[in-house]
Amino acid sequence: MNVANVTPGEQRQALTSSTLAFVVCFAVWTMFSIIGLKIKAQLGLSDTQFGILVATPILTGSLSRIFLGIWADQYGGRIIYTFQMLITAVAAYLLTMVSTYPMFLVAALGVGLAGGSFAVGIAYVSTWYPKDRQGTALGIFGMGNVGAAVTNFGAPFLLIFMDGQWQGVAKIYALVLLITAILFYIFSKDDPALRERREKGIKHASFKEQLEPLKNLQVWRFSLYYFFVFGAFVALALWLPRYYVGAYGLELKTAGMLAAAYALPGSIFRALGGWLSDKIGARRVMYWTFGVSVACTFIMSYPATDYTVAGINGPIDFNITIPLWLFVSLTIVLGFFMSLGKAAVFKHIPVYYPGHVGSVGGIVGLIGGLGGFFLPISFGIMNDVIGVWTSCFMLLTILIGIALIWMHFSIIRMDRKNMPELHGPRYLPELDAIKQK
């Protein structure tokens, strides 16, 4: 693919329009984190049922990524992006017409198409930039995750403005997404790869050919990384308002703002992650991400403990729990490093699979999105069964540990394959020479 004839203005236009559209799509994708609490109260749902409700849009958004990503490679991101937003806007509006739990789940599946926008945007944006700048560009595009913070912060106030009627919030979201789709189509252009194929009469790769890279275990390893850095990010963005209300007894408005404090750094620093991946390497960024994340979730896993000790004037009751200020601080740190990690994962894809960014990015995004589906459900089940609020962070600690170990040993194996001398003795040659003397 030749980007030599692409002007900086065209690059900025493609990146800006795609990122703004992704912000809106992500806000719609995660809107159940707020309106879901109203629906939970309206239907009298358990935590497990609530977890399924907020996770259902994530399922559609995840599964659709592989198809939307491939279609973006084949037909161009501009038309696929617009089509996806129009369909999602209709689904968001139809959500306001249902009243039973099963129908809410069906409607949530339609709303979930908003999450498929990520695979389309990755395929579209990457075609406008050379390899040495793709990490930064994709990192900036990924900042569209800030849509989760927009919902967690803004939707509670929108609910107040609507006198607590969640249907009004959904209608406004549908209208904004419809307008976004129209504006994106007007102000965007067909990507360079699509124009080059048209000019040269090159037929796009078949669906089967686009799936060929998925045979590589490396793709699935990247997917596990993204299962945490993105899937767990989405899961916590959905779950934290409920967590703050249940574990700390906060009001919904306060809980939403604190959840936004997590989602905001989990989004806006993705551009920094892309830049760091270009400058110091995505591998190093991933080590920092996993190392700090496992430390944060381990501390946050400590359950509230009640115990009694004998005192001079009688028994004294104690309750040990993580102070709210410390918990919020840890979520901000966790969100920051998740943001770096999300960019680092996708820095790998255009480098290793330049002709299959849509399909590989789609499957990595799919698996990552499934984390956003399965994890909230797991959080709800663990909360209902175990009854320990911090059990969700216990699960995340185990997940990060597995990803870190797999990454580390894969890197060692790769280095030994590329540098056979590493298979030899572990001691230094200089020391060996000294011993022989």
C-alpha positions in Angstrom: 0.0 0.0 0.0 1.4 3.4 -1.0 0.7 6.4 1.2 3.2 8.7 -0.4 0.5 10.6 -2.2 -1.6 11.1 1.0 -1.4 14.7 2.3 -1.1 15.5 6.0 -4.5 17.2 5.8 -6.1 14.0 4.5 -4.5 12.1 7.3 -5.8 14.5 9.9 -9.2 14.5 8.4 -9.5 10.7 8.4 -8.2 10.4 11.9 -10.3 13.2 13.4 -13.6 12.0 11.8 -13.0 8.4 12.7 -12.0 9.2 16.3 -15.0 11.4 16.9 -17.3 8.8 15.5 -15.7 6.2 17.7 -16.3 8.4 20.8 -20.0 8.5 20.0 -20.2 4.7 19.2 -18.4 3.8 22.5 -20.7 6.0 24.5 -23.7 4.3 23.0 -22.1 0.9 23.5 -21.7 1.4 27.2 -24.9 3.3 28.0 -26.3 0.3 29.9 -23.8 1.0 32.7 -26.1 3.9 33.7 -29.6 3.2 32.2 -29.2 -0.4 33.2 -29.4 0.5 36.8 -32.8 2.1 36.2 -33.9 -1.0 34.2 -32.6 -3.2 37.1 -34.8 -1.3 39.6 -37.7 -1.3 37.2 -37.6 -5.1 36.6 -36.2 -6.1 40.0 -33.2 -7.9 38.6 -30.5 -9.7 40.5 -26.8 -8.9 40.1 -26.4 -11.8 37.8 -29.3 -10.7 35.6 -27.9 -7.1 35.6 -24.5 -8.4 34.6 -26.0 -10.2 31.7 -28.0 -7.1 30.6 -25.0 -4.8 30.6 -22.8 -7.4 28.9 -25.2 -8.3 26.1 -24.3 -5.3 23.9 -20.6 -6.2 24.4 -21.3 -9.6 22.9 -22.7 -8.2 19.7 -20.0 -5.6 19.5 -17.4 -8.3 19.9 -18.7 -10.9 17.5 -19.4 -8.3 14.8 -15.8 -7.0 14.8 -14.4 -9.9 12.7 -17.0 -9.4 10.0 -17.0 -5.6 10.0 -13.2 -5.6 10.0 -13.0 -7.8 7.0 -15.7 -5.9 5.2 -13.7 -2.7 5.9 -10.7 -4.2 4.3 -12.7 -5.3 1.3 -15.1 -2.4 0.7 -13.5 0.5 2.5 -14.0 1.8 6.0 -16.0 4.8 5.0 -19.1 3.0 3.8 -19.0 0.2 6.4 -18.5 2.7 9.3 -21.5 4.7 8.1 -23.7 1.7 7.6 -22.8 0.3 11.1 -23.7 3.6 12.8 -27.0 3.9 11.0 -28.1 0.4 12.0 -27.1 1.0 15.6 -29.0 4.3 15.8 -32.2 2.5 14.8 -31.5 -0.3 17.4 -31.0 2.3 20.1 -34.3 4.0 19.3 -36.2 0.7 19.3 -34.8 -0.1 22.7 -37.2 2.4 24.2 -40.2 0.4 23.0 -39.5 -2.8 25.0 -40.7 -3.7 28.6 -39.7 -7.3 29.4 -36.3 -8.7 30.4 -36.0 -11.0 27.4 -36.8 -8.2 24.9 -34.3 -5.9 26.7 -31.7 -8.5 25.9 -32.8 -8.7 22.3 -32.7 -4.9 21.9 -29.3 -4.8 23.7 -27.9 -7.1 21.0 -28.8 -4.5 18.4 -27.3 -1.7 20.4 -24.1 -3.7 20.7 -23.3 -3.2 17.0 -21.8 0.1 18.2 -18.9 -1.8 19.5 -18.0 -3.2 16.1 -17.0 0.3 15.0 -13.5 -0.3 16.5 -12.5 -2.9 13.9 -13.7 -0.7 11.1 -11.9 2.3 12.4 -8.6 0.4 12.9 -8.7 -0.9 9.4 -9.6 2.5 8.0 -7.2 4.7 10.0 -4.2 2.4 9.5 -4.3 2.7 5.7 -3.6 6.5 5.9 -0.3 6.2 7.7 3.1 4.7 7.2 4.2 1.9 9.6 6.4 4.1 11.7 3.4 6.3 12.6 0.7 3.8 12.8 1.2 3.2 16.5 0.6 6.9 17.3 -2.3 7.2 14.9 -4.1 4.1 16.2 -3.5 5.2 19.7 -5.2 8.5 19.0 -8.1 6.7 17.4 -8.3 4.4 20.4 -8.9 7.5 22.6 -12.5 7.1 21.4 -12.8 4.8 24.4 -13.4 8.0 26.3 -17.0 7.5 25.2 -17.3 5.2 28.3 -16.3 8.2 30.5 -18.8 10.4 28.6 -21.6 8.0 29.4 -20.6 7.4 33.1 -20.2 11.1 33.7 -22.9 12.6 31.5 -25.7 10.0 31.4 -26.6 10.4 35.2 -27.1 14.2 34.6 -29.0 13.4 31.5 -31.2 11.1 33.5 -31.9 13.9 36.0 -32.8 16.2 33.1 -35.2 13.6 31.8 -36.8 13.2 35.2 -35.3 9.7 35.7 -36.8 8.4 32.4 -34.1 6.2 30.8 -36.1 6.1 27.6 -35.3 9.7 26.9 -31.6 9.1 27.3 -31.7 6.2 24.8 -33.6 8.4 22.3 -31.0 11.2 22.6 -28.2 8.7 22.1 -29.9 7.3 19.0 -30.3 10.8 17.5 -26.7 11.8 18.2 -25.5 8.6 16.6 -27.7 9.2 13.5 -26.3 12.7 13.1 -22.7 11.4 13.6 -23.2 8.8 10.8 -24.3 11.5 8.3 -21.5 13.9 9.2 -18.9 11.1 9.0 -19.9 10.2 5.5 -19.9 13.8 4.4 -16.5 14.7 5.8 -14.6 11.5 5.3 -13.0 10.0 2.1 -12.4 6.6 0.7 -9.1 5.2 2.1 -5.9 5.0 0.0 -5.9 1.2 -0.2 -9.4 1.1 -1.6 -8.6 3.8 -4.2 -5.4 2.0 -5.2 -7.3 -1.2 -5.8 -9.9 0.6 -7.9 -7.3 2.4 -10.0 -5.3 -0.8 -10.7 -8.4 -3.0 -11.0 -7.2 -5.2 -8.2 -9.8 -7.5 -6.7 -10.0 -7.5 -3.0 -9.0 -10.6 -1.0 -11.8 -13.1 -0.4 -13.3 -13.7 3.0 -11.4 -17.0 3.4 -8.1 -15.4 2.4 -8.6 -12.7 5.0 -9.0 -15.3 7.7 -5.7 -17.1 6.9 -3.6 -15.3 9.5 -5.9 -16.5 12.2 -4.1 -19.9 12.0 -1.2 -18.3 13.9 -1.0 -18.8 17.6 0.5 -15.4 17.9 -2.8 -13.8 16.9 -4.5 -15.6 19.8 -1.8 -14.5 22.2 -2.4 -10.9 21.2 -6.1 -11.6 21.7 -5.5 -12.7 25.3 -3.6 -9.5 26.0 -6.6 -7.5 24.6 -9.0 -9.6 26.6 -7.6 -7.9 29.7 -6.5 -4.4 28.6 -9.7 -3.8 26.7 -12.2 -6.4 27.8 -11.6 -5.8 31.5 -11.6 -2.1 30.8 -15.1 -2.3 29.3 -16.2 -4.7 32.1 -15.1 -2.4 34.8 -16.5 0.7 33.1 -19.9 -1.1 33.1 -19.5 -2.6 36.6 -17.9 0.2 38.7 -21.1 2.3 39.0 -22.8 -0.8 40.5 -19.7 -1.6 42.6 -19.6 1.9 44.1 -23.4 1.8 44.9 -23.2 -1.6 46.4 -19.8 -1.7 48.1 -19.6 1.9 49.3 -23.2 2.9 49.4 -22.8 5.9 47.1 -25.5 7.7 45.1 -25.7 6.9 41.4 -24.5 10.3 40.3 -21.4 10.1 42.5 -20.8 6.5 41.5 -21.0 7.5 37.8 -18.5 10.3 38.3 -16.0 8.0 40.1 -16.4 5.4 37.4 -15.7 8.1 34.8 -12.5 8.9 36.7 -11.4 5.4 35.9 -12.7 5.4 32.3 -11.2 8.7 31.4 -7.4 7.8 31.8 -8.3 4.4 30.4 -9.1 6.2 27.2 -7.2 9.5 26.7 -3.7 8.1 27.3 -4.1 5.6 24.5 -2.4 8.0 22.2 0.5 8.2 24.6 0.6 4.4 24.6 0.8 4.4 20.8 3.6 7.0 20.8 5.6 5.0 23.4 5.1 1.9 21.4 6.6 3.6 18.4 9.5 5.0 20.4 10.5 2.3 22.9 8.7 -0.7 21.6 5.3 -2.2 22.3 6.8 -5.2 24.1 8.2 -3.0 26.9 4.9 -1.1 27.2 3.1 -4.4 27.7 5.5 -5.5 30.4 4.8 -2.3 32.3 1.1 -2.6 31.7 0.8 -6.1 33.1 3.3 -5.6 36.0 1.5 -2.5 37.4 -2.0 -3.9 36.7 -1.4 -7.1 38.6 -0.2 -5.1 41.6 -3.2 -2.8 41.5 -5.8 -5.6 41.2 -4.1 -7.6 43.9 -4.4 -4.8 46.4 -8.0 -4.1 45.3 -8.8 -7.8 45.8 -8.5 -7.5 49.6 -12.0 -8.2 51.0 -13.7 -6.1 53.7 -13.1 -7.9 57.0 -15.0 -7.5 60.3 -13.4 -8.7 63.5 -13.6 -8.1 67.2 -10.8 -7.7 69.8 -10.9 -7.4 73.6 -10.6 -3.9 75.0 -10.3 -2.5 78.4 -13.9 -1.3 78.4 -15.2 -4.3 76.4 -15.1 -5.7 72.9 -14.0 -3.4 70.1 -15.3 -4.0 66.5 -13.1 -3.3 63.6 -13.8 -3.2 59.8 -10.8 -3.4 57.5 -11.6 -2.3 53.9 -9.8 -0.3 51.2 -10.6 3.4 51.8 -12.6 5.0 49.0 -9.8 7.5 48.2 -7.3 4.7 47.8 -9.6 2.5 45.8 -10.4 5.4 43.4 -6.7 6.2 43.0 -5.9 2.6 42.2 -8.7 2.5 39.5 -7.1 5.6 37.9 -3.7 4.0 37.8 -5.2 0.8 36.5 -7.1 2.7 33.8 -3.9 4.6 32.8 -1.9 1.5 32.2 -4.7 -0.3 30.5 -4.8 2.6 28.1 -1.1 2.2 27.3 -1.6 -1.5 26.9 -4.5 -1.2 24.4 -2.4 0.9 22.1 0.6 -1.5 22.5 -1.4 -4.5 21.5 -2.6 -2.9 18.2 0.9 -1.6 17.4 1.8 -5.2 16.7 -0.9 -5.9 14.2 0.0 -3.6 11.2 3.6 -4.6 11.6 3.1 -8.4 11.6 0.0 -8.5 9.4 0.0 -5.4 7.1 -2.4 -6.8 4.6 -4.8 -8.2 7.1 -5.3 -5.5 9.6 -9.1 -5.8 9.4 -9.3 -9.5 10.0 -6.5 -9.8 12.6 -7.6 -6.6 14.3 -11.2 -7.9 14.1 -10.4 -11.2 15.9 -8.2 -9.5 18.5 -11.0 -6.9 19.0 -13.5 -9.7 19.1 -11.7 -11.6 21.9 -11.1 -8.4 23.8 -14.7 -7.5 23.5 -15.8 -10.9 24.7 -13.9 -10.0 27.9 -16.3 -7.1 28.2 -19.1 -9.6 27.8 -18.1 -12.5 30.0 -16.4 -10.5 32.8 -19.5 -8.5 34.0 -21.5 -11.7 34.0 -18.8 -13.4 36.0 -18.7 -10.4 38.4 -22.4 -10.6 39.0 -22.4 -14.4 39.5 -19.4 -14.2 41.9 -21.1 -11.4 43.8 -24.4 -13.4 44.1 -22.7 -16.7 45.0 -19.6 -15.7 47.0 -21.0 -12.5 48.4 -17.6 -10.7 48.3 -17.5 -7.5 46.3 -13.8 -7.6 45.7 -14.0 -11.0 44.1 -14.1 -9.3 40.6 -10.5 -8.1 41.2 -9.4 -11.5 42.4 -10.5 -12.8 39.0 -8.7 -10.0 37.2 -5.5 -10.7 39.1 -5.5 -14.3 38.0 -6.2 -13.3 34.4 -3.4 -10.8 34.3 -1.0 -13.3 35.8 -1.7 -15.8 33.0 -1.3 -13.2 30.3 2.0 -12.0 31.8 3.5 -15.5 32.1 2.4 -16.4 28.5 3.9 -13.3 27.1 7.2 -13.6 28.9 7.8 -17.2 27.9 6.7 -16.5 24.3 9.2 -13.7 24.1 12.0 -15.9 25.5 11.2 -18.6 23.0 11.1 -16.1 20.1 14.4 -14.6 21.1 16.0 -18.0 21.3 14.6 -18.8 17.8 16.0 -15.6 16.4 19.3 -15.8 18.3 20.3 -19.5 18.6 23.4 -18.6 20.7 20.9 -18.0 23.6 20.5 -21.8 23.7 24.1 -22.2 24.9 25.6 -21.8 28.3 24.1 -19.1 30.5 27.5 -17.8 31.7 29.3 -14.9 30.0 32.1 -15.7 27.5 34.4 -13.2 29.3 34.0 -15.1 32.6 34.7 -18.4 30.8 37.9 -17.1 29.4 39.0 -15.9 32.8 38.3 -19.4 34.3 40.4 -21.1 31.5 43.4 -18.8 32.4 
